[in-house]
Amino acid sequence: MLFISLEGIDGSGKTTISKMIKDSLMQKGYNVLLTREPGGEPLAEELRRIILDEKTNINPWPETLLYVAARKQHLDSIILPALKEGTIVICDRFMDSTSAYQGYARNIGMADVAELQNIVLGSTKPDLTIFFDITPKESQIRLINRKRNADRMEQENQKFHEAVYEGYQILISENSDRIKVVDSRKPINEVLQQVDFLIDNALNERTKK
């Protein structure tokens, strides 16, 4: 039906609003699957636990390979079957996260990560990617104010999160037809309105095809 990915640096608010997006679409009569990465499937959730555990000491390439392995498992067992059934799939993070976090911020190289994901994932890409825009400084303030413990990626320093943001800006400029930006600093109801508009447009375009 429609494959939507949600992207943003940590603390951007995408996970919180993802549930509201699902509810909004279901109220319109759509079948919706909300899932996440890494995770969304038993084996992928186990890999998530390893990757995000603050005690995990792992180098950039093995970290990248674990993310992509979890993504492939999730894609084949959850995402693709749901899409074939006519379900709208909303995924909290997908391929762009690995490009920004590992490809750019970890200095592996965005081209190398893109090549790896092309080999493993094939031609599958989201129909629409929504980037929740917030500055790294604002992100850190939100993370500090959270009531839960930060995971290994969230605990990275300010310089790392700034690099992730820069990586996302490159992806946005290179994929402006797919990646749309919403201002995540606005009140959540206004953010949801922006998202609803983008999704409605994507659904209308899909109907025309």
C-alpha positions as a LaTeX table, in Angstrom:
\begin{tabular}{lrrr}
\hline
Residue & $x$ (\AA) & $y$ (\AA) & $z$ (\AA) \\
\hline
Met1 & 0.00 & 0.00 & 0.00 \\
Leu2 & 2.33 & 2.75 & 1.29 \\
Phe3 & 5.66 & 2.46 & 3.08 \\
Ile4 & 6.44 & 5.43 & 5.33 \\
Ser5 & 9.64 & 5.84 & 7.34 \\
Leu6 & 10.14 & 8.35 & 10.15 \\
Glu7 & 13.60 & 9.81 & 10.65 \\
Gly8 & 15.31 & 12.31 & 12.90 \\
Ile9 & 18.08 & 12.70 & 15.41 \\
Asp10 & 17.49 & 11.37 & 18.92 \\
Gly11 & 14.98 & 13.49 & 20.80 \\
Ser12 & 13.24 & 14.76 & 17.66 \\
Gly13 & 9.84 & 13.47 & 18.82 \\
Lys14 & 9.20 & 11.06 & 15.95 \\
Thr15 & 8.54 & 8.06 & 18.20 \\
Thr16 & 5.98 & 9.97 & 20.26 \\
Ile17 & 4.08 & 11.24 & 17.23 \\
Ser18 & 4.26 & 7.92 & 15.37 \\
Lys19 & 1.39 & 6.55 & 17.49 \\
Met20 & $-0.68$ & 9.64 & 16.68 \\
Ile21 & $-0.01$ & 9.15 & 12.96 \\
Lys22 & $-1.20$ & 5.56 & 13.18 \\
Asp23 & $-4.38$ & 6.58 & 15.02 \\
Ser24 & $-5.09$ & 9.33 & 12.48 \\
Leu25 & $-4.81$ & 6.92 & 9.54 \\
Met26 & $-6.89$ & 4.23 & 11.23 \\
Gln27 & $-9.65$ & 6.77 & 11.87 \\
Lys28 & $-9.68$ & 7.32 & 8.09 \\
Gly29 & $-10.28$ & 3.60 & 7.56 \\
Tyr30 & $-6.79$ & 2.41 & 6.65 \\
Asn31 & $-5.10$ & $-0.75$ & 7.90 \\
Val32 & $-1.88$ & 0.42 & 9.53 \\
Leu33 & 1.21 & $-1.33$ & 10.89 \\
Leu34 & 3.46 & 0.71 & 13.18 \\
Thr35 & 6.88 & $-0.84$ & 13.64 \\
Arg36 & 10.43 & 0.23 & 14.50 \\
Glu37 & 14.11 & $-0.28$ & 13.80 \\
Pro38 & 16.20 & $-1.81$ & 14.96 \\
Gly39 & 13.54 & $-4.31$ & 15.98 \\
Gly40 & 9.96 & $-4.93$ & 14.96 \\
Glu41 & 10.49 & $-8.70$ & 14.89 \\
Pro42 & 11.80 & $-11.19$ & 17.51 \\
Leu43 & 15.30 & $-11.71$ & 16.09 \\
Ala44 & 15.64 & $-8.05$ & 15.14 \\
Glu45 & 14.53 & $-7.04$ & 18.67 \\
Glu46 & 17.30 & $-9.22$ & 20.10 \\
Leu47 & 19.81 & $-7.49$ & 17.83 \\
Arg48 & 18.36 & $-4.15$ & 19.01 \\
Arg49 & 19.04 & $-5.12$ & 22.61 \\
Ile50 & 22.67 & $-5.87$ & 21.77 \\
Ile51 & 23.24 & $-2.80$ & 19.61 \\
Leu52 & 21.73 & $-0.26$ & 22.02 \\
Asp53 & 22.99 & $-1.76$ & 25.28 \\
Glu54 & 25.28 & 0.79 & 26.94 \\
Lys55 & 27.63 & $-2.08$ & 27.86 \\
Thr56 & 28.12 & $-3.09$ & 24.22 \\
Asn57 & 31.60 & $-2.18$ & 22.95 \\
Ile58 & 31.52 & $-2.48$ & 19.17 \\
Asn59 & 33.43 & $-0.99$ & 16.25 \\
Pro60 & 31.66 & 0.97 & 13.47 \\
Trp61 & 31.60 & $-1.71$ & 10.77 \\
Pro62 & 30.28 & $-4.56$ & 12.97 \\
Glu63 & 27.71 & $-2.11$ & 14.35 \\
Thr64 & 26.63 & $-1.26$ & 10.81 \\
Leu65 & 26.38 & $-4.91$ & 9.79 \\
Leu66 & 24.17 & $-5.68$ & 12.80 \\
Tyr67 & 21.83 & $-2.82$ & 11.92 \\
Val68 & 21.54 & $-3.95$ & 8.31 \\
Ala69 & 21.10 & $-7.61$ & 9.31 \\
Ala70 & 18.26 & $-6.64$ & 11.65 \\
Arg71 & 16.75 & $-4.53$ & 8.86 \\
Lys72 & 16.81 & $-7.39$ & 6.36 \\
Gln73 & 15.12 & $-9.75$ & 8.82 \\
His74 & 12.50 & $-7.12$ & 9.64 \\
Leu75 & 11.90 & $-6.26$ & 5.99 \\
Asp76 & 11.40 & $-9.83$ & 4.81 \\
Ser77 & 9.32 & $-11.11$ & 7.71 \\
Ile78 & 7.22 & $-8.07$ & 8.64 \\
Ile79 & 7.30 & $-5.10$ & 6.26 \\
Leu80 & 7.01 & $-6.71$ & 2.82 \\
Pro81 & 4.21 & $-9.14$ & 3.81 \\
Ala82 & 2.21 & $-6.25$ & 5.31 \\
Leu83 & 2.63 & $-4.14$ & 2.18 \\
Lys84 & 1.49 & $-7.03$ & 0.00 \\
Glu85 & $-1.68$ & $-7.25$ & 2.10 \\
Gly86 & $-2.47$ & $-3.59$ & 1.38 \\
Thr87 & $-1.41$ & $-2.28$ & 4.78 \\
Ile88 & 0.18 & 1.12 & 5.32 \\
Val89 & 3.50 & 0.51 & 7.06 \\
Ile90 & 4.96 & 3.21 & 9.32 \\
Cys91 & 8.51 & 2.44 & 10.38 \\
Asp92 & 10.27 & 4.38 & 13.13 \\
Arg93 & 13.70 & 4.57 & 11.42 \\
Phe94 & 14.85 & 2.72 & 8.33 \\
Met95 & 17.76 & 2.84 & 5.90 \\
Asp96 & 18.48 & 6.59 & 6.22 \\
Ser97 & 19.33 & 6.20 & 9.91 \\
Thr98 & 22.22 & 3.89 & 9.06 \\
Ser99 & 23.47 & 6.29 & 6.39 \\
Ala100 & 23.43 & 9.24 & 8.80 \\
Tyr101 & 24.59 & 7.53 & 12.00 \\
Gln102 & 27.08 & 4.98 & 10.72 \\
Gly103 & 27.86 & 6.22 & 7.21 \\
Tyr104 & 28.43 & 9.85 & 8.17 \\
Ala105 & 28.81 & 10.21 & 11.94 \\
Arg106 & 30.86 & 7.01 & 12.34 \\
Asn107 & 32.91 & 7.94 & 9.24 \\
Ile108 & 32.34 & 4.66 & 7.42 \\
Gly109 & 31.28 & 6.54 & 4.31 \\
Met110 & 27.76 & 7.14 & 3.09 \\
Ala111 & 28.53 & 5.66 & $-0.33$ \\
Asp112 & 29.78 & 2.41 & 1.24 \\
Val113 & 26.72 & 2.15 & 3.47 \\
Ala114 & 24.46 & 2.84 & 0.48 \\
Glu115 & 26.17 & 0.08 & $-1.51$ \\
Leu116 & 25.81 & $-2.37$ & 1.38 \\
Gln117 & 22.12 & $-1.60$ & 1.82 \\
Asn118 & 21.49 & $-1.87$ & $-1.92$ \\
Ile119 & 23.02 & $-5.35$ & $-1.91$ \\
Val120 & 21.13 & $-6.54$ & 1.17 \\
Leu121 & 17.78 & $-4.76$ & 0.76 \\
Gly122 & 17.54 & $-4.67$ & $-3.01$ \\
Ser123 & 15.32 & $-1.99$ & $-4.50$ \\
Thr124 & 13.08 & $-1.58$ & $-1.44$ \\
Lys125 & 12.85 & 2.00 & $-0.23$ \\
Pro126 & 10.15 & 3.92 & 1.63 \\
Asp127 & 7.60 & 5.68 & $-0.57$ \\
Leu128 & 7.73 & 8.62 & 1.83 \\
Thr129 & 10.28 & 9.52 & 4.48 \\
Ile130 & 9.41 & 12.20 & 7.02 \\
Phe131 & 12.32 & 13.92 & 8.76 \\
Phe132 & 11.47 & 15.49 & 12.10 \\
Asp133 & 13.71 & 18.54 & 12.22 \\
Ile134 & 15.19 & 19.72 & 15.49 \\
Thr135 & 18.63 & 21.17 & 16.19 \\
Pro136 & 21.22 & 18.99 & 17.96 \\
Lys137 & 21.24 & 21.46 & 20.86 \\
Glu138 & 17.48 & 21.19 & 21.31 \\
Ser139 & 17.77 & 17.43 & 20.97 \\
Gln140 & 20.21 & 17.24 & 23.87 \\
Ile141 & 17.89 & 19.30 & 26.08 \\
Arg142 & 15.01 & 16.91 & 25.35 \\
Leu143 & 17.18 & 13.86 & 26.02 \\
Ile144 & 18.29 & 15.25 & 29.37 \\
Asn145 & 14.65 & 15.85 & 30.36 \\
Arg146 & 13.54 & 12.32 & 29.47 \\
Lys147 & 12.36 & 10.15 & 32.34 \\
Arg148 & 13.87 & 6.91 & 30.99 \\
Asn149 & 17.49 & 5.84 & 30.77 \\
Ala150 & 19.27 & 6.82 & 27.57 \\
Asp151 & 20.47 & 4.01 & 25.28 \\
Arg152 & 24.01 & 3.72 & 23.89 \\
Met153 & 23.34 & 5.90 & 20.84 \\
Glu154 & 21.53 & 8.57 & 22.84 \\
Gln155 & 24.50 & 8.74 & 25.21 \\
Glu156 & 26.86 & 9.82 & 22.41 \\
Asn157 & 28.36 & 13.30 & 22.78 \\
Gln158 & 27.14 & 16.54 & 21.25 \\
Lys159 & 29.68 & 16.38 & 18.41 \\
Phe160 & 28.36 & 12.99 & 17.33 \\
His161 & 24.74 & 14.16 & 17.26 \\
Glu162 & 25.79 & 17.23 & 15.26 \\
Ala163 & 27.47 & 14.92 & 12.74 \\
Val164 & 24.31 & 12.79 & 12.52 \\
Tyr165 & 22.31 & 15.94 & 11.78 \\
Glu166 & 24.78 & 16.93 & 9.06 \\
Gly167 & 24.45 & 13.46 & 7.55 \\
Tyr168 & 20.69 & 13.81 & 7.43 \\
Gln169 & 20.99 & 17.18 & 5.67 \\
Ile170 & 23.02 & 15.51 & 2.92 \\
Leu171 & 20.41 & 12.78 & 2.55 \\
Ile172 & 17.60 & 15.34 & 2.40 \\
Ser173 & 19.35 & 17.34 & $-0.33$ \\
Glu174 & 20.01 & 14.18 & $-2.38$ \\
Asn175 & 16.53 & 12.68 & $-1.92$ \\
Ser176 & 14.20 & 15.67 & $-1.84$ \\
Asp177 & 11.55 & 13.80 & $-3.80$ \\
Arg178 & 11.27 & 11.17 & $-1.07$ \\
Ile179 & 12.39 & 12.86 & 2.16 \\
Lys180 & 10.12 & 15.62 & 3.44 \\
Val181 & 10.95 & 17.85 & 6.41 \\
Val182 & 8.62 & 18.89 & 9.22 \\
Asp183 & 9.46 & 21.36 & 11.97 \\
Ser184 & 9.50 & 19.22 & 15.11 \\
Arg185 & 9.94 & 22.25 & 17.37 \\
Lys186 & 6.32 & 23.29 & 16.87 \\
Pro187 & 3.44 & 22.13 & 19.12 \\
Ile188 & 2.71 & 18.47 & 18.56 \\
Asn189 & $-0.73$ & 19.09 & 17.03 \\
Glu190 & 0.86 & 21.36 & 14.41 \\
Val191 & 3.51 & 18.74 & 13.69 \\
Leu192 & 0.78 & 16.14 & 13.21 \\
Gln193 & $-1.03$ & 18.45 & 10.77 \\
Gln194 & 2.17 & 18.76 & 8.71 \\
Val195 & 2.58 & 14.98 & 8.69 \\
Asp196 & $-1.07$ & 14.32 & 7.79 \\
Phe197 & $-0.73$ & 16.68 & 4.82 \\
Leu198 & 2.36 & 14.88 & 3.52 \\
Ile199 & 0.81 & 11.44 & 3.92 \\
Asp200 & $-2.46$ & 12.49 & 2.27 \\
Asn201 & $-0.47$ & 13.78 & $-0.71$ \\
Ala202 & 1.48 & 10.52 & $-0.94$ \\
Leu203 & $-1.72$ & 8.47 & $-0.80$ \\
Asn204 & $-3.32$ & 10.62 & $-3.49$ \\
Glu205 & $-0.28$ & 10.18 & $-5.73$ \\
Arg206 & $-0.40$ & 6.43 & $-5.18$ \\
Thr207 & $-4.09$ & 6.38 & $-6.16$ \\
Lys208 & $-3.30$ & 8.14 & $-9.45$ \\
Lys209 & $-0.80$ & 5.45 & $-10.47$ \\
\hline
\end{tabular}
